[in-house]
Amino acid sequence: MDRQEHIHIISAGDTIQKSYPAVLKEIGEVTRTFIFAEKEVYTDSPRDDAQRRAWKTGIRDAISEVNTISKSRGIACALVFVDAVTFDSIRDPVLHLLSEYPDARFSFDISAGAKRLSLGLFALSLWVEGDTYYAFGNSPTRRVPVPALPAKSLPSNPYYLVILAILFRGRGDKGGKIQLPRETLFNEVTAWQVPARDDGTQHELTPGAFSQLLSTLAGWNLIAVETDPADPLEKHYSITPDGEMALFVFSARKKKREFNPPPSLT
């Protein structure tokens, strides 16, 4: 069976050779890398001062280094010239790649490059369902947390919030990752006092309904599921960065709704 194509797109800048290996380590196997660079990077002008010439040279050198890294890892690498002033110039090459590799997985690195170029690629990542990564300065590479659902959908079932809250609460003061076995998580969830439905009836959580809740949250990338190495039948659950963000957004909305504004001055 042929392996799935993984298209990785980079916004060209003078530090991409530093973030590239870290991103590759984070996202796994990449089959093709495309570096999107502004045309002016490879256009010399007599009006360029020393600083601008150095800027262009730095980006060119970084691109060459990414190409060398790609070759050493058996990854096809190509340079794509764009006019970052227009969104169409950024959009069309990405759509061409999508047409050529319709079943590919897409990922983007917007750590460097001009603001317009990076923002354009980020916007397109949402449309092609690609993951976007960034690593600014000396910070570690991180995926931009893009929700797989509107945070306002969480209250549709109060147990969504209960599960996320339990996993988030268990991280401790230092924010460390916690993994709860399925049975432990189920027992903690059922111990919570869940508000009654609008009609006054209580929610009853069955093992089957609990499995569906976990499957839905995992599908939304709000929780992660891992198998216990000592027991392949045992699953452990933890909250993801997306799950944390969903909780933060829901909490912010809840505070806004509960805020009592001052009386009108009229």
BELBELQUI-V967784 format. One record per backbone hydrogen bond with DSSP energy under -0.5 kcal/mol. NH is the residue of the N-H (numbers start at 1). CO is the residue of the C=O. If there is no record, write none. Layout:
BEGIN
nh=[NH,NH]
co=[CO,CO]
END
This chain:
BEGIN
nh=[7,8,8,9,9,10,11,12,12,16,18,19,20,21,22,23,24,25,26,27,28,31,32,33,34,35,36,36,37,37,39,41,42,43,44,48,53,54,55,56,57,58,59,60,61,62,63,64,65,66,67,68,69,70,71,72,73,73,74,75,76,76,78,80,82,84,86,90,90,91,92,93,94,95,96,97,98,99,100,101,102,104,105,107,108,109,110,110,112,118,119,120,121,122,123,124,125,126,127,128,130,131,133,134,139,142,144,146,147,148,153,154,156,157,160,161,162,163,164,165,166,167,168,169,170,171,172,175,176,180,182,185,186,187,188,189,190,191,192,192,194,197,200,205,206,210,211,212,213,214,215,216,217,218,219,220,221,222,223,224,226,228,228,231,234,236,237,238,240,244,245,246,247,248,249,250,251,252,253,254,255,256,257,258,259,259,261]
co=[105,6,32,7,107,34,109,10,36,13,15,15,16,17,18,19,20,21,22,23,24,6,6,76,8,78,10,34,35,80,82,38,39,40,42,45,49,50,51,52,53,54,55,56,57,58,59,60,61,62,63,64,65,66,67,68,69,70,71,70,31,74,33,35,37,82,83,86,87,87,88,89,90,91,92,93,94,95,96,97,99,101,5,7,131,9,108,133,11,114,115,116,117,118,119,120,121,122,123,124,125,106,108,142,136,134,132,144,145,220,150,151,153,154,157,157,158,159,160,161,162,163,164,165,166,168,169,172,171,237,235,181,182,183,184,185,186,187,188,189,192,201,197,203,204,206,207,208,209,210,211,212,213,214,215,216,218,217,217,238,236,231,234,228,231,226,180,224,222,240,241,242,243,244,245,246,247,248,249,250,251,252,253,254,255,256,259]
END
